[in-house]
Amino acid sequence: MKLYQKGSTTYERYASLSLLLNEVIEGNLKKTDESVKDMRKAIYFSMEFLMGRLITNNLYNLGFYSIVKRAFIDLGLNINKVELAETDTGLGNGGLGRLAAGFLDSSVSLRIPVYGNSIRYNTTFLL
């Protein structure tokens, strides 16, 4: 899938960028799992994690935001439109979910190996 193709939709651009980022993230996850395999780990259980949109955070955290933004400008595209194509995963009212997400963010910043476990919501409702 190409990031830019004449006539592609904003969502197709978002999906392409997400797939590219996912390859890097998966590689980093494997390296992280290997480096912490003999360490103690914290496991944070929460009913929800209110993470918000992840594409922008992932671009910044991986150090790619300025590169991707420049590429978008060179192609005459607006990166903000692509960022907003991601659905916000806002579940619940945000209080404890936001606290749980902040805990994970701060743990990562402190290089503490921590995993977040939660409920997997099923959005299919029986009527």
Residue, then its C-alpha position, 0 to 999 in steps of 0.5 A: m500500500k502506498l502512502y500517497q496515490k493520486g485520488s487516495t482518501t484521507y483514511e487510506r493515507y492514514a491506514s498506510l501510515s499506520l501500517l508503516l508505523n506498526e512495522v517499526i513498533e512491532g520490531n521495537l516491541k520484540k526488542t523490548d520483550e527480549s531486553v526485559k524478559d529476565m526483569r520484574k514487570a508491573i502489570y496494571f489492570s484497569m477497566e479502561f485505558l483512555m489513550g486518545r488518538l495514537i498516530t500523533n503520539n507514535l510519530y513523536n515517540l518514534g522521532f518521525y513526526s518532523i520527517v513525515k510532516r515534511a514529506f506531507i508538505d512536499l506532497g501537498l498534503n495536510i498531516n492534520k487531516v490524516e491525524l484526525a482520520e483516526t477514531d478516538t478510542g474514548l471509552g467511558n467518562g475518562g477519569l480512571g481511564r485517563l489516569a491509567a493511560g497516564f500511569l503507563d505513559s509515565s512508566v515508559s518515560l521512567r523506563i519501568p517495564v509495565y504492561g496494561n491489561s484491560i477489558r476487550y470491548n465488543t461493540t456488537f450488540l444483540l437486539 
